[in-house]
Amino acid sequence: MTTFIDEILDLAEANLNLITTTNGYSTNMGNNVKRATTTPPKDGDLPSVNFWIGDFESNPDEYGRLLHVIPLDLEVRGLTRDEPFITVASRLLGDVGAALNRDPENAPRKDDPAFLDFGGKVRNLILRSCTFYVGEGGAPFCGALITFRVECYTPLGGDLSSLDPVQ
């Protein structure tokens, strides 16, 4: 059985896969999208994004649904040689922010209109925090730990198998 968590991760993955220069983004990070992996990317796989769901809270609302407030955590990485690491990492953040707010089927390009709700599947998708970092070791890499807040509903008393569309 899949759950509403799987549905959110599927929506995020579809949007993150949009990140290509063909779609007007700064990078081709969409070619290296990983879901909740513990294996760090190799230099040849950069730029990349790894994403997962963090601990979340749920409370009933006045309409007989459960409102979930869920952190969607992402780690982006890229190589930096000729530019300051903050420039590269900011570009990765910009690509992720734009892609998560697009419609993968009807408006996949970076310059297409923004949707802040995964096409009506969630109530809100909001950037909550970002921490930039620079890596150590042989290849100069940088990245960011990013958290978006996803607010969504499931039916109260249900099996949590699917999202309750926003009405």
C-alpha positions, 0 to 999 in steps of 0.5 A: 500500500502506498501512502500520502507520503509516497504521493508527496515524494512522487510529486516532488520527484516529478518536479525535481526531474524538470531541472534541465537547461533544456527547460530553462534552468541553470543546471541539469540537476534533474538528471541526478535526482535521488530519493532518500539515499544515504550514499553521497553522490560521486563528482561525476554525478554533480549537480545532484539533489537528494530528498526525503520527508522529515518528522511531521505533525498532524492535527484535525481541522474543522472540516473533518480532515487531518492537516499535516505539516511536513518538512520536505528536506533536500540536499543539493550539491554541485562542483565549484572551481571558478565561482564562489561556492555561495554563487553555485549553491544559490543557483542550485537553490533557485533551480529547486525552488522554481522546479517545485513550484511548476506543473510538470505536465503543463508548465515544466519550464522555469519561466512558466507560471508558478503553482504553490500547491503541487497542482492542487494536491497540497494546501501550501509548499513554502521555503522554510530554511536553507543552510549553505555549505562547502565540502572538503576533500579532493574535488571542490564541491558545495551545497545546501540543505533546504527545507520546504514546508508542505501542508496537506490533508488526508481524510480523518480516520482514513488509512493515510493512503492518499491526499485529500485534494485541497478544496 
